[in-house]
Amino acid sequence: MKKVAILLTGFLVLTLAAAAFSATAVSMKVTGPGVVNDTTLKAGEKVSFDIYTTTDTLRTGFTLGFTIKSSDIKKVVHVSDSGKGLNANGDIKGYNGWQDKSIWDLQGVFAVERDWDGQLPDLIGFGGVAVKIGYRKEVEPSKKLSFELVVPETGTLVVDSAFFPPGGEWIFSAPEEIELLHVPAWDGPHKFKIVK
């Protein structure tokens, strides 16, 4: 009985250690003419909310979701750039292999615009599946996705992680022999003061 307990403990420690060394992270930065600093934005000016990722191992699929909300701002304007993005409006863009099928080769990155109409709260989801290549090790963060908008009035705006159906949670998947599913770290929520 003691041997079984020792072996089981050793197995659990090795499993947890392997999971601890396998990591993916998601972070966000703001750019554009409406940015005063990392936490302050100008009302009426275009701002790009840029999503960065890193991973220390091969990933073969992902789902992410974000929400834009406010207690005092009622609406935002999604900047139209027709035909130049991941959605029809063009306000959602992909970069560094996430703009086409070069990494997520099943259908490319798809944007789930479940409630993306400018009336806050807004909700956007992303997903992708790699059949051939996959999203490989990347230690330095690089921009992968962005959404552009204008906040027409002053107040406070929050961008945070969110779940969207059918995924239900943030996931980066990997080949089974590495690790089946991984919930990435997120550096949010991000809170912004909107000023004149």
N, C-alpha and C positions, 0 to 999 in steps of 0.2 A: 504494500500500500504506500509506503514511504517513497519507494522508487517511482511509482506512478505519479505521485504528487510533485516530486522533484522534476521529472521529465515534463509534466504538464506546465509547471512554473517556467521551466527553461523555454518551452515552446512559446508560451505567451510573451515572455520577455523578448525573444527574437522577433516574433510577429509585430509587437508594438514598436520595437526598434526599427524594423524595416519600414513600417508605416510612417514613423517620425522622420525618416530621412527622405521620404518621397513627398515633395511639396510643390504646390502651385500657388501663385499669388496674383491678385488682381488689385490694381490701384487706379486712381484717377487724378488728372491734372486739368486745369482750365487754361485755354488760350484764346486769343482773338482781341479785337479792339475794345470789347466791353470788360476786359479784365483789369482791375485796379491792382489787386494782389491775390494771394491764394484763397482769401476768404471774403473778398469784396468785389462786386461786379457793378457795372453802370447800367442803369435802366435805359432801355431803348437801343442798346448796342449789341451786336452779334457776339455770342460766346460759344466756343466749342468745348464740350465736355469730353475729354480724351481718356479712353480706357487702355491701360497698359497691363500686360501679363508677363509672367515668368513661369518656367517649369523646370524641374530637374530630371525629368524623365519623359519618355514618349507618351503622348496623349492621343487617343483615337476618337474622342467625341467630347462635346461640352454643351452645357446649358448655363446661361447667365440671365439675370433679370435685374432691371433698375427701375426705381420710381422717382419721380420728381413731385415734391409736395410742398405745401406752404400753409400756414395758418392765416396769413393775411394777403397773399397774392392769389387771385382767382384764375388767371390764365397766363399762358406763355405763347409765343409765336414760333412755330417750327420753320426754320429758314429753308425755303424751297430752292432746290438745285436739280431740277428734273433730269432724270436719266443718268445722273452721275453718282449714284449711291446704291445702297443695299435695298432701298425701298423706292416706291414710285415718286415720292416727294423729293427725295435726294438729300434729306437732312441727316440721314444715317449713313456713315461711310465705313469702309474697311480698309486696312493698311497692312503692309508687310506680310502678304500672302493670305490675308483674311478678306480681301476685296474680290477674290475670284475663287476658282476651284483648285488652286495650287497646293493648298494644305487640306482644307475640308472638302475633299473631292467628290463626295456623294452628290451634293447639290450646292456646294459653297456654303457660306454663312447665311443663315436665313434670319430675318428680323420678324418677330411676332408682334405686330402692332395691335394688341388687344384693346388698349385704351390710350391711344396716342393722338389725341385730338386737340391738345392745347388747353383743355379745361382741366385744371389741377384737381386731384392728383392724376398724373400721367404714368403709364406703365408700359415698358418696352422689354421684350425678351429676345434672346439670341440663342442660336444653337448651330451645331455643325457635326458632321460625321466624316471621319477619314477611313477610307477603305484601303488605299494603297500606301500613302506616305505617312501622314500623321504630323502632329505638332511636336517637334523634337525639342530636346534640351535647350533651354535659353535662360542663362543666368542673369543677364542684363535686361531690365524691363524695356520693352519697345511698344509703341502705340499700335493697337490692333483695331480699335473701334472708336467712333466718335459720333456724337449727336450735337447738332447746332441749333441754337434757339436764341430768341430775343425775349428778355423779360421787360414788359412795357411799363411796369410800375415799381415803386420802391417797396421794401419789406424784407422778408427773410425767405430764402429758398433752400430746401434740403434735397440732396440727391443721395439715395441709399440703395442698398441691395434689396431685391424683391423676388418673390416667387411668381411664376406664371404657369398656368396649365399648358400642357399636360406634365411637364417635368417635375414641378413641385419643389425643387430646390436647386441650388447651384451645384453642378457636378462637372468634374473632368474625369473621363474614363480612360483606362489604359488596358493594354493586353493583360489577360488574366494572370499570366505568370509574374507580372510586375506588381500589380495592385488593381483590383477591379474598379473601384470608385474612389474619388477623392474630392472632398469639399475644399475649395481654395480659400486662402486667407484673403480678407478684404480690408482695405485701409479706411473705410468709411464708417459711419455716414459723413458726408461733407455738407457743412452748413455755410451758406453765403448771405452776406448782408448786401442788399441791392440798394444802391444810392443814386442820386441824380447826377 
